[in-house]
Amino acid sequence: MRKNPWFYLFVFGLSVLLALYTRLNMAATAAEFHLYPDAPFWIFLEALLVVFLLDRLHARNVRRGRASGQARYFFGLLWRAGLVFLVAGQLLVALVSVSPVGRGFHPTWYSVVRSGFSDLFVYLLVGSFYLPLLYQQHAAQARTELERLEKESAQARLQALHQHVDPHFLFNNLNILAALIEPGNAAAHDYVTHLASLYRYLVRTRQQVAVPVAEELAFLRDYQFLLQRRFGAAYVFEEDIRVESAALHTLLIPPGVGQELLTNALKHNLGSRARPLRVRLTVGPESLTVAHARQPRPAPAVGEGSGLAGLRARLALLHDTPVQVLDTPQQFSVTLPLARLAG
């Protein structure tokens, strides 16, 4: 968190007041009052260390996706950073006592306890005024991120709508095509049936933020049927469902994200009858994973490179857990977190 120069001036002023308060409490009369010139400086350094520890701990939690706006999260920051602060203070005292600088300095149990309580008082005072500032910063960043994700999601939905064919025109033509197919041509009838089911799902869910995983899986099976009729044995699709069938109706996922992952797998990887590309879809209690071996095409596929960014934006509206991508020379996988139906 970048600080305004006025912030440091305020902290220094607080350090001066704290030094004066301490000396005034120790001096019963004016004759006994004496303020060491370096006292505010050392308190100022302690205050900066408090701010630094809270900032670093919060930044690490943000990188790991563990930050939140709840009060218990910030109280957790306070006691964790406080523990590091107190341990660092006592280690410094121990180092001074054994160094040439501290020759003749022999701390007693009382001086150690007194120093520890003094550090704790400084820490709580500085931390109590800095945590609200840290909370305001986190809340502002969260609002900005949410607005960005909503904008990206709206753009992705708008782009998907632009790519859709008028549904009435499409279904009317599919019905005509089905009527023209000879009654004995079962393969053609199956193909048209799966194609109609696929587009019916796309039209029905294009305005929805999330759908049950069971519906997304049925849609993916229609999509895989069409791909296998097009490419034959070059691509093999496998499923590993690790939850009960009833749970598939309570787990939620943005519609069409599975299709995007399958499309990207075929777009960037080469499959053949001799060396088929195996794409494995795994559904667990908390996530859906699409994984496949790396079999890159000789010429890289042309694209905008915004597929994963769009997925992250859509998933972020449903779940705090980020999308996980495993990209190695041998394998590529994307794990999407699943939300649960409320109630």
C-alpha positions as CSV (number, residue, x, y, z in Angstrom):
1,M,0.0,0.0,0.0
2,R,1.6,3.3,-1.1
3,K,1.5,5.9,1.6
4,N,0.9,9.6,1.3
5,P,3.7,11.7,2.9
6,W,1.0,13.1,5.3
7,F,0.6,9.5,6.6
8,Y,4.2,9.4,7.7
9,L,3.9,12.9,9.2
10,F,0.8,11.7,11.1
11,V,2.6,8.6,12.4
12,F,5.6,10.7,13.5
13,G,3.2,13.1,15.3
14,L,1.6,10.1,17.0
15,S,5.0,8.9,18.1
16,V,5.9,12.2,19.6
17,L,2.6,12.3,21.6
18,L,3.2,8.7,22.8
19,A,6.7,9.6,24.0
20,L,5.3,12.7,25.8
21,Y,2.5,10.6,27.4
22,T,5.0,8.0,28.6
23,R,7.4,10.5,30.2
24,L,4.5,12.5,31.8
25,N,3.2,9.3,33.4
26,M,6.7,8.5,34.7
27,A,7.4,12.0,36.1
28,A,5.4,12.9,39.2
29,T,6.8,16.5,39.1
30,A,8.1,18.9,36.5
31,A,11.6,18.5,37.9
32,E,11.5,14.8,37.2
33,F,10.3,15.2,33.6
34,H,12.9,14.5,30.9
35,L,12.2,13.6,27.3
36,Y,15.0,11.8,25.5
37,P,15.4,13.3,22.0
38,D,15.6,9.9,20.4
39,A,12.5,8.5,22.0
40,P,10.0,9.7,19.4
41,F,12.3,8.4,16.7
42,W,12.4,4.8,18.0
43,I,8.7,4.8,18.6
44,F,8.3,6.0,15.0
45,L,10.4,3.1,13.7
46,E,8.3,0.7,15.8
47,A,5.1,2.2,14.3
48,L,6.5,1.8,10.7
49,L,7.3,-1.8,11.5
50,V,3.7,-2.4,12.6
51,V,2.4,-0.9,9.4
52,F,4.9,-3.0,7.3
53,L,4.0,-6.3,9.0
54,L,0.2,-5.7,8.5
55,D,0.7,-4.7,4.9
56,R,2.9,-7.7,4.0
57,L,0.6,-10.2,5.7
58,H,-2.4,-8.8,4.0
59,A,-0.7,-8.7,0.6
60,R,0.3,-12.4,1.0
61,N,-3.3,-13.3,1.8
62,V,-4.5,-11.4,-1.2
63,R,-2.1,-13.2,-3.5
64,R,-3.3,-16.6,-2.1
65,G,-6.9,-15.6,-2.4
66,R,-7.5,-15.7,1.4
67,A,-8.3,-12.0,2.0
68,S,-11.9,-11.1,2.9
69,G,-13.8,-8.1,4.2
70,Q,-14.9,-9.9,7.4
71,A,-14.0,-8.5,10.8
72,R,-12.5,-11.9,12.0
73,Y,-10.1,-11.7,9.0
74,F,-8.7,-8.3,10.2
75,F,-8.5,-9.5,13.8
76,G,-6.6,-12.5,12.5
77,L,-4.2,-10.1,10.8
78,L,-3.8,-8.1,14.0
79,W,-2.8,-11.1,16.2
80,R,-0.6,-12.7,13.6
81,A,1.4,-9.6,12.9
82,G,1.5,-8.8,16.6
83,L,3.1,-12.1,17.4
84,V,5.8,-11.5,14.8
85,F,6.3,-8.0,16.1
86,L,6.7,-9.1,19.8
87,V,9.0,-11.9,18.9
88,A,11.1,-9.6,16.7
89,G,11.4,-7.1,19.6
90,Q,12.5,-9.7,22.1
91,L,15.1,-11.1,19.6
92,L,16.4,-7.6,19.1
93,V,16.8,-7.2,22.9
94,A,18.6,-10.6,23.1
95,L,21.0,-9.7,20.2
96,V,21.8,-6.3,21.9
97,S,22.6,-8.0,25.2
98,V,25.1,-10.4,23.6
99,S,26.7,-7.9,21.3
100,P,29.6,-5.4,22.1
101,V,27.0,-2.6,22.0
102,G,25.1,-4.1,24.9
103,R,28.2,-4.7,27.1
104,G,27.2,-4.3,30.7
105,F,23.5,-4.7,29.8
106,H,22.0,-7.6,31.7
107,P,18.2,-7.9,31.3
108,T,16.2,-9.2,34.2
109,W,12.8,-10.9,34.0
110,Y,11.1,-7.7,35.0
111,S,12.8,-5.7,32.3
112,V,11.9,-8.3,29.7
113,V,8.2,-8.3,30.8
114,R,8.2,-4.5,30.9
115,S,9.7,-4.2,27.4
116,G,7.2,-6.7,26.1
117,F,4.2,-4.9,27.5
118,S,5.6,-1.6,26.2
119,D,6.0,-3.1,22.7
120,L,2.5,-4.6,22.9
121,F,1.0,-1.2,23.9
122,V,2.7,0.5,20.9
123,Y,1.6,-2.3,18.6
124,L,-2.1,-2.2,19.6
125,L,-2.2,1.6,19.5
126,V,-0.7,1.8,16.0
127,G,-2.6,-1.3,14.7
128,S,-5.9,0.0,16.0
129,F,-5.8,3.1,13.9
130,Y,-4.1,1.5,10.8
131,L,-6.5,-1.5,10.5
132,P,-9.5,0.7,9.5
133,L,-7.4,2.3,6.8
134,L,-6.4,-1.2,5.6
135,Y,-10.0,-2.3,5.6
136,Q,-11.1,0.8,3.5
137,Q,-8.4,0.0,1.0
138,H,-9.4,-3.6,0.7
139,A,-13.1,-2.7,0.4
140,A,-12.3,-0.2,-2.4
141,Q,-10.1,-2.8,-4.3
142,A,-12.9,-5.4,-3.9
143,R,-15.5,-3.0,-5.3
144,T,-13.2,-2.1,-8.2
145,E,-12.5,-5.8,-8.9
146,L,-16.2,-6.7,-8.8
147,E,-17.0,-3.9,-11.2
148,R,-14.3,-5.1,-13.6
149,L,-15.5,-8.7,-13.4
150,E,-19.1,-7.6,-14.0
151,K,-18.0,-5.6,-17.0
152,E,-16.0,-8.5,-18.4
153,S,-18.8,-10.9,-17.8
154,A,-21.3,-8.6,-19.5
155,Q,-19.0,-8.2,-22.5
156,A,-18.5,-12.0,-22.7
157,R,-22.3,-12.5,-22.7
158,L,-22.8,-9.8,-25.3
159,Q,-20.2,-11.4,-27.5
160,A,-21.9,-14.8,-27.1
161,L,-25.2,-13.3,-28.0
162,H,-23.7,-11.7,-31.2
163,Q,-22.5,-15.2,-32.2
164,H,-25.8,-16.9,-31.8
165,V,-28.0,-17.5,-34.8
166,D,-31.7,-16.4,-34.5
167,P,-33.2,-19.4,-32.6
168,H,-36.5,-19.5,-34.5
169,F,-34.7,-19.5,-37.8
170,L,-32.3,-22.2,-36.6
171,F,-35.0,-24.6,-35.1
172,N,-37.3,-24.2,-38.1
173,N,-34.5,-25.2,-40.4
174,L,-33.5,-28.2,-38.2
175,N,-37.1,-29.4,-38.3
176,I,-37.1,-29.2,-42.1
177,L,-33.8,-31.0,-42.2
178,A,-35.1,-33.8,-40.0
179,A,-38.1,-34.2,-42.2
180,L,-36.0,-34.4,-45.3
181,I,-33.8,-37.2,-43.9
182,E,-34.9,-40.7,-44.9
183,P,-36.6,-42.7,-42.2
184,G,-34.0,-45.4,-42.2
185,N,-31.0,-43.0,-41.8
186,A,-30.7,-43.3,-38.0
187,A,-27.3,-41.7,-37.9
188,A,-28.5,-38.5,-39.5
189,H,-31.5,-38.4,-37.2
190,D,-29.3,-38.8,-34.2
191,Y,-27.0,-36.0,-35.4
192,V,-29.8,-33.5,-36.0
193,T,-31.4,-34.4,-32.6
194,H,-28.1,-33.8,-30.7
195,L,-27.5,-30.5,-32.7
196,A,-31.0,-29.3,-31.9
197,S,-30.6,-30.2,-28.2
198,L,-27.2,-28.3,-28.1
199,Y,-28.6,-25.1,-29.5
200,R,-31.8,-25.3,-27.4
201,Y,-29.5,-25.3,-24.3
202,L,-27.5,-22.4,-25.6
203,V,-30.6,-20.3,-26.3
204,R,-32.2,-21.2,-23.0
205,T,-29.2,-20.4,-20.8
206,R,-27.7,-17.4,-22.6
207,Q,-29.2,-15.0,-20.0
208,Q,-28.4,-17.2,-17.0
209,V,-25.3,-16.7,-14.7
210,A,-25.2,-20.3,-13.6
211,V,-26.9,-23.7,-14.3
212,P,-26.8,-27.1,-12.5
213,V,-23.8,-29.2,-13.4
214,A,-26.2,-32.0,-14.5
215,E,-27.5,-29.7,-17.3
216,E,-24.0,-28.7,-18.3
217,L,-22.9,-32.3,-18.5
218,A,-25.9,-33.2,-20.7
219,F,-25.0,-30.3,-23.0
220,L,-21.4,-31.4,-23.2
221,R,-22.4,-34.9,-24.2
222,D,-24.4,-33.5,-27.1
223,Y,-21.3,-31.4,-28.0
224,Q,-19.0,-34.4,-27.8
225,F,-21.3,-36.4,-30.0
226,L,-21.1,-33.8,-32.7
227,L,-17.3,-33.6,-32.3
228,Q,-16.9,-37.3,-32.6
229,R,-19.0,-37.5,-35.7
230,R,-16.8,-34.8,-37.2
231,F,-13.3,-36.0,-36.2
232,G,-13.9,-39.7,-35.6
233,A,-11.4,-41.5,-33.4
234,A,-9.0,-38.5,-33.4
235,Y,-10.4,-37.3,-30.1
236,V,-11.6,-39.4,-27.1
237,F,-13.7,-37.9,-24.4
238,E,-13.8,-39.5,-20.9
239,E,-15.9,-38.7,-17.8
240,D,-15.0,-39.3,-14.1
241,I,-18.0,-38.3,-12.0
242,R,-17.0,-38.5,-8.3
243,V,-20.3,-37.3,-6.8
244,E,-23.8,-38.8,-6.5
245,S,-26.2,-38.0,-9.3
246,A,-28.4,-36.0,-7.0
247,A,-25.5,-33.7,-6.1
248,L,-25.1,-32.8,-9.8
249,H,-28.4,-30.9,-9.6
250,T,-27.2,-28.7,-6.6
251,L,-23.7,-27.9,-7.9
252,L,-23.7,-24.8,-10.1
253,I,-21.4,-23.6,-13.0
254,P,-21.7,-20.9,-15.6
255,P,-23.3,-22.3,-18.8
256,G,-21.1,-23.1,-21.7
257,V,-17.7,-23.0,-19.9
258,G,-17.2,-26.7,-20.4
259,Q,-17.7,-26.2,-24.1
260,E,-15.1,-23.5,-24.1
261,L,-12.6,-25.8,-22.5
262,L,-13.3,-28.6,-24.9
263,T,-13.1,-26.3,-27.9
264,N,-9.7,-24.9,-26.7
265,A,-8.4,-28.4,-26.2
266,L,-9.2,-29.3,-29.9
267,K,-8.1,-25.9,-31.1
268,H,-4.6,-26.0,-29.7
269,N,-3.9,-29.8,-29.8
270,L,-3.6,-32.3,-32.6
271,G,-5.3,-35.6,-32.6
272,S,-5.3,-38.5,-35.0
273,R,-6.5,-42.1,-35.2
274,A,-2.9,-43.3,-34.5
275,R,-2.4,-40.9,-31.6
276,P,-5.8,-39.7,-30.3
277,L,-6.1,-36.8,-27.9
278,R,-7.8,-38.0,-24.7
279,V,-9.7,-35.2,-23.0
280,R,-10.8,-36.2,-19.4
281,L,-13.6,-34.4,-17.6
282,T,-13.6,-34.9,-13.8
283,V,-16.4,-33.7,-11.5
284,G,-15.8,-33.6,-7.8
285,P,-17.7,-32.2,-4.8
286,E,-16.2,-28.8,-5.2
287,S,-14.7,-28.5,-8.7
288,L,-14.8,-29.6,-12.4
289,T,-11.6,-30.3,-14.2
290,V,-10.8,-30.7,-17.9
291,A,-7.4,-32.3,-18.5
292,H,-5.5,-33.6,-21.5
293,A,-2.0,-34.3,-22.7
294,R,-0.1,-31.7,-24.6
295,Q,-0.1,-32.5,-28.3
296,P,0.5,-29.1,-29.8
297,R,-0.3,-28.4,-33.5
298,P,2.6,-27.7,-35.8
299,A,1.3,-24.2,-36.4
300,P,-0.1,-22.5,-33.2
301,A,-3.8,-21.7,-33.4
302,V,-4.7,-18.0,-34.0
303,G,-6.7,-16.5,-31.2
304,E,-7.2,-13.5,-29.0
305,G,-5.9,-15.3,-25.9
306,S,-8.8,-14.1,-23.8
307,G,-10.5,-17.4,-23.2
308,L,-9.1,-18.1,-19.7
309,A,-9.5,-14.5,-18.7
310,G,-13.2,-14.7,-19.6
311,L,-13.6,-17.9,-17.7
312,R,-12.0,-16.4,-14.6
313,A,-14.3,-13.4,-14.8
314,R,-17.4,-15.5,-15.1
315,L,-16.4,-17.9,-12.3
316,A,-15.4,-15.0,-10.0
317,L,-19.1,-13.9,-9.9
318,L,-20.0,-17.3,-8.4
319,H,-17.1,-18.3,-6.2
320,D,-14.2,-16.8,-4.3
321,T,-11.9,-19.7,-5.2
322,P,-9.8,-18.8,-8.3
323,V,-9.6,-20.9,-11.5
324,Q,-6.6,-23.2,-11.3
325,V,-4.5,-23.8,-14.4
326,L,-1.8,-26.5,-14.7
327,D,0.3,-26.0,-17.7
328,T,3.4,-28.3,-18.2
329,P,5.1,-29.6,-21.3
330,Q,3.3,-32.9,-20.8
331,Q,-0.2,-31.9,-19.6
332,F,-2.7,-29.1,-19.5
333,S,-5.7,-28.9,-17.2
334,V,-8.1,-26.3,-16.0
335,T,-10.0,-26.7,-12.7
336,L,-13.2,-24.7,-12.2
337,P,-14.7,-24.2,-8.7
338,L,-18.3,-25.1,-8.3
339,A,-20.9,-23.2,-6.4
340,R,-23.8,-24.7,-4.4
341,L,-27.4,-24.1,-4.8
342,A,-28.6,-22.0,-1.8
343,G,-30.9,-23.8,0.6
